[in-house]
């Protein structure tokens, strides 16, 4: 029973999962992660509390979710372990990992007995919130009795997620030494590690070992197998796997889209479209990601008719069209260069959206710039800037466009507006963008230009030694000196190295 500071009579009214949930609880704890989405819905009566917790997870202060759960218990409402685990898994699904981990800590602090499945879930969350080292420390701190196959499998999977292929493979050797019998998750993690280690040739033999051991493969397993053959440029073997699979089990739509992408790389668009038709036949129509793949891949095929057909099907399937759906569609239309339809869909979104999404506006801005319609693009920028809607991507789209057109004055004007465009946080230009400006000024020997640029960087609070070096190289290229630069560098508190000192001597006229 969950413990909290309330009278014993009230505590008796706090119940764990009733017997009718026992089977579902076992299923929930079966794996930390699965390639095929499982049951993630909540009982209707649980939804209000979940919404309250979910809202707290946005920019939350630590402890707020736990406080909300404690408050719920003090109101003498029943709360089951299964319910809490369902919340944790749903938060994890939507990448609210810190909040999910907080709920797990809260659950344990109130006397909940963590099962091996729970421990595996905690390892995964610790890895995502605090990093792989913290996950390792937590794993090795567990009593041997709790170092279950699920816990080992989870840590193995964490190594893959963090891109630590070789460390993960060494850990797998420890698992074998302890005679931990692999399951589907272990083999899937192993295949992922081989992929990250650049050893796709080991995946087919791993699959054979898995099959000979009588362990059931799932969609992720077959995806890894097919992907390994694609990586090795053996499309014939990949096709053979699909043909065999079709005879014995349902094929997940992602396998067909994987093949379609591979065909497009070889400019086999007809074969790609056949694969996409098969994907559409077997996909779960309620799964938005499948529609997004179809839109994007048909666009890469250059098939405008199919892009528009899929879009209409998507809209008829879902009551509400999400911002993400509009974004994918607009990106698809940009790919096939259907500018007229792009404008129409953008206008449709502008008139119907509930929440503003600058990513969508950026697609339209870039489309206008690509068409040389600078006034239209600038009109959108001024409008969104006035509303505080721009983001860092807007800055890069305009700055890079103007630089490509050798309009450095226009690009610099964008940087001057940066603070108005990104108001939520401090923005500084990337090293790559800064280097492009400095290179232009040096090549054109534009001393006044580089001074204006550095002044802009100072206002953005990112004037550094590299910028000063670029400035001095421009002075040298123009055959000019400026003894005051040394004092300016000192006033700005910038540390200079030997190379900078050499430039400084030249510019100072020494």
N, C-alpha and C positions, 0 to 999 in steps of 0.2 A: 504494500500500500504506500502511495506517495505521502511523504511526511512534510508537514508544515506547522507553523506555530498557531494551531487552532485547537479547540477543545476536542477531547476524545470522542464525544458523541457526534460532533460534526465530522471528524475524521472517518468514522464508520460509514458515513454516507458517500465518501470518495471511493469509487470502485475502479478496479482494473478492468481490462477487456473481458466482457462476459464470454461464456463458453461458446456462443455462436460465432465468435470472432477467432477462435483458436486456430482453425485451419488457415484462415487468411493471414494471421500473425506468422505462422510458420512459413507461408509463402513469401511474405514481405521480407523475412529475414534470410531467405534462401541464398540471395546473392547480393553483393554490394553494388554491383553494376551489371547491366545486361545490354546487349546490343539491340534487342528488340524492346521497345517501351512496354512496361507492364502497367498494372492497375495503379493509377495515381490519383484517382478521384477521392473525394472526401464524403463521408456521410453528411447528408443535408444539415443535420443539427450541429455539425462541427464547423461548418463554413464561417459563421460570424466571428468566432474566436480566431480562426486562421487569418481572416482578413485584418483583424486588429493587429495581430502579430506581424503580418506581412507588411503593413503600413509602417510599423515601427522599424522594420529592417532597412528602410530608405534613410540614409544618412543618420543612422541611429547612434545613440550613445550606448556604450556597453552596459548591459544589465537591464535594459528596458524591456526586452522580451521576457526575461525571467521574472521581472516584477509584474508584468501583465499576467503571467501564468499563476503567480502566487496570489494575485488579486482575485483571479477567477476561482481558485480553490477556496479562498476566504469567503466568497459569496455562496459557499456550500453547494457548488455545482459538481456533478460527477465528471471525472477526467480519467480516461483509461491510458495505459501504457501504449496500447496500439494506436490510439488517437494521437499521442505525442509523437510517436515514431512516424506516423503518416505525415504530420506537420513537418518534421525534420526532413523527410525525404522530398516533400514537395518544395520546401525552401531550397533544398540542395539542387533540385531540378532546375529552379530558376536562378541558380548561382548566388543565393543568399547564404553563403557558406558560414560566415561568421555568426549569423543569427541562428542557423541550424546547430552549430557547435555549442552555442550558448544554451539552447534548449536541451541538448544532450547532457551538458554539465548540470543543468538545473534538475533534470530527471534523475541523474545519479545521486545528486546531493540530497534528494528526498527519499533515498532508500530503494530506488528501482534497481533490480538486479540485472546487470547488463549481460546479455547472451553473447556467444561468439559472434553472431551476426551484428549485434550492436557494436561490439569492439571493432569489427572490421569497418563498420560505417564511421566510427569515430576516427580511425586511422586515416580514412579517406578525407574526412573534413579537416583534421589537423594538418594533413599534407597541403590542402588547398588554402587554409588560413595562415598557417605558420611556416609552411615549407617542408621539404622532404626530410631535412635533418631532424626537425621536431617530430615528424611521423616515425622516423627510425627510433628515436629515443623513447617515444611512447610504446612502440611495439616491443622493444627489448626490455622495457620496464614491466611488461605484463607477466604475471605468473605463468609458468609453463602450461598449466591447465587451460589457460585462456589463449595461448598461442595456437589457435586452431588453424585448420586448412584455410578457412575463410580469412583469417587475419594475415596469414602468409600470402594468400592470393591477392589480397588487397594491397599489401605493401609492394608486391611484385608489380601490380598494375600502376601504383604510384610512381615507381621508377620509370615506367614507360611514359606516363603523362608528363613527367619532368624532363624527358629526353635523356635519361641516364641509362642508356642501353647496356653498356658493358657492366655497370654496377648491378643492374637488374639481372643480367645473365649470371653473374657470380652468385647473386642471392638465390637464383634458381638452383644452382649446384648445391647450395646448403639445404634447400628444400628436398632435393633428391637424396642427400646424405641422411636426412632425418626420415626417409621413407614416407614422405608426404605424398599421397596418391593424387596426381593431378586431376582436375575436373575441367569442365568447359571453360570456365573463367581463367584458369591457370594457362591452359593452352592458348587461349585468345591473347592473354597478356604476353605470353612468350612470342607469339607471332608478331605482335606489335613491337616488341623489343628487337626482334630480328630486322624488322623493317627500319626502325630508327638507327640500328647499327649498320645499315647498308648491306645487309645479308639476306636479300629476298630469296636467294636460292635455297635457304634452309627452311623456308616456310612449307613448301610441298612435302618434304620429308617429315616435318612436324605434324602436318595434317595426316599423313599416312600412319604415323605412330599413334596418333589420337584415334583414328578409325580402328586400327588393330586392337586398341585397348578397349574398344566398345563404348567410347565416350561420345555422346551426342554432340554434333556440331550445330551451331546456330547461324543466324544470318551474318553476324560479325565474322565468324570463322570462314565462311565461304567468301565473304567480301575480301578478307585478308588473302585467301588463296588465289582468287581471281586477280586481285591487285598485284600479287607477287609475279604472276605470269605476265601481266601487262608491263610491269616495271622491267622485266627481263625481255620485253619485246617478243613474247611468245603468245600472240593473240590466238593462235590455233589451239593451244593448250587451254587458254581461258575459255574459249568457246566450247571446247569439249567438256569442261567442268560444268558449264551452264546446261549443256544438253543432258548430261547425266543427272544433274540435280532436278531438272524439269520432269524427269521420269519418276522420281521417288518422293518429291516434296515440293511444297509451294516455294516459289522463288521470290525473294524480297525485291522490291522495285529498285533498291539502290544498286543491285548487281547489274541491272539493265542500264541504268544511267552511267555507271562506271564504264561499261562497255561502249556506250554511246560516246562518252568523252574520248575514249581511246580511238574510236573510229574517226572522230573529227580531227584528231591530231594527224591522222594519216590521210585526211581529206576524203574519207569514205562516208560522205554525208548520207547516202541512201541507206547504208547499213546502220548508221547512227539513228536514223528516223525509224527504222524497223524496231530497233531496240527500245526507242522511246515509246512506241505504240504498245509494246509488251509491258513496259513499266506502268503505263497508264491503265492497262487492263488489271494489273494485280495490286496496284497501290491502294492504300487506305485513303479514301477520298476526304476523310476528316483530318488528315495529316498535312498541314500547310507546307511543310518542307518539301514534300514530293511535288506539289504544284510549282514551287519555286525552282526546283531542279529542271522541270520540264520547260518552263519559260526561258530559263537561262540557256539551256542546251539547244533548244529549237532556235534561239536567237543566234547562237554560234554557228548553227547550220545555215543561217541566213533565210530561214523559212518564216516570213512575216505572217503568212496565212495561219500557220499552226500556232504562232505566238498569240495572235488575236483570238483564235479559237480557245486555247487554254485559258486565256484571261477571262473570257466570257463564262467558261465553265467554272472557273474559280469563283467568280462573283455570284453565280447562281447557286453554288454549293454552300457558301457562307452568308449568313444574314448581314454581317458587317464586314466591310473590307478594311483591313488593318493598314496602318502606315507602312508596315514592312512589305505588304503585298504591292502597294503602289510603288514603293522603292524598287522592288525586283522588276516590276513591269516596265518602269521608266528606264531602268538600266538595260533591259532587253531591247526596248525600242531604240535606245542609243546605239546599241551594238549593231542593229540592222539598219541604222540611219534612217528611221522613219520619223522625220522631224514633225510632220503634220500631226501624226497620231500622238507623238510625244507631247505636243502642246495641248492637245485635247484632253489627254489623261491628266496632265498637270493641272489644267483648269478644273477638271472634275474633282481632283483631290482638294484643290484650294477652296472649292465651294462646299465640301462635305466633311473635311477632317474635324475630329474632335480635339486632337492634340497636335500641336505644331511639330514638324520634324524637319530640321534644317538639312538633313541628308537628302531629302527629296528635292528641296529647293536648289541644293548644290548641283544635282543632276541637270536641272533645267538651266542653271547659270552656265555650266560647262557646255551644254548643247548650244546655247546662244553664242558663246565665245567661239566654239568650233565653227559656227556658221558665219563668223565675223560680225555678228549682231551685237556690237559692244554697247550701244546705247540701251538696248533691251536688258542686257545682263547687268549693266550698271544701275538701271532703274530698280531692278529687283534687289540689288545690294543695298542701295540707299534706303529702300522701303524696309527691308529686314533689319538693317542696322539701326534705323530709327525705333524699331520695336524691340531691339536687344536680342534678335534672333540669330544673328550670324555666329559661326563657330570657326575654329582654327582652319578647318578644311576650306572654308570660303576664302580665307586669306591666301592660302597656297594656290587655289585655282586661279585667282586673279593675278597674283604675283608671278606665277610661272607662265601664264599666258602672255603677260606684258614683256617678260624677259625673253620669251621665245620670239616675240615680234620686235625685239631690240628697243622696246619702249621702256627704258629704265626709269624715266621720270614717272610714268604711270605706275610701275611696280613699286617705286619708293612711296608714292602717294598712298598705296594700299597699306604699306607698313606704318605710315603715319596715322592711318585710321584704325590700326590694329586694336588699340585699347577700347575704341568705341564698338568694334566688331566682336571682340571677346571680352565680355564684362564679368563673367562668372569666376574667372581665375586669371592669374598672370600668364601671359603668353609670350614666348620668345621664339624667334625664327630658328629653324634647324641649321645645323652647321653647313649642310649642303646648300641651302638657299643663301645663307650669308656668303659662302664661298663664291657663288655665282655672281653676286653683286660685286664683291671685291675684285674678282677676275676681270669683270667688265671695266671697272674704273681704272685698273692697272693697265689693261690693254689700250684703253682710249686715252690714257694719261689725264684723266679728269679729276684734278685735285679738288675742285669745288664740289663735285659730285660725291667723292668719297668722304669729304668733311660733312656733307649733309646726311649721308648715310650713317656715319658714326654718331652724329648727333641724334638721329632717330633711334639707334641702338641704345644710346644713353637714356633716352626717355622710356625705352622698354626695359631698362635696367638689366641689360645683357651685354654692355660694352666690355670686351675682354681683350686679352693680349693678342689673340689672332686677328681681331679687327684692327688693332693698332698696327700690327705687322702689315696687314693689307694696305692700310693708309700710308705707311711709310714706303712700301714698295711703289705705290702710285706716285708719291712725291719724287722718288728716285727716278722712276720711268720718265717723269715730266721734267727732270733736271732741275728740280726746285728743292729748297731747304726750308726748314721751319724749326728754329731752336726751341720754341715753346712746347713742342711735343713731349720732351723729357719731363717738364714740370707737370704737364697734363696727366701723363701716365702715373706720376707720383701722387698727384691729387686724387686720382681715381682709385688709388690703392691697388694697382695691378702689378703683380710679380712678373718680372721679365727674365727670360733665360739668355744664354750666350748668343743665340742667333738674333734675338730681338735687340740685344745690345749692339751688335754689329750694324744692324739697320739704323738704330738710333744714332750712332756715331756718324753715319753717312748723312742722315737727314739734318742733324744738328750742324753740319758743316765743319766738323772737327777733322 
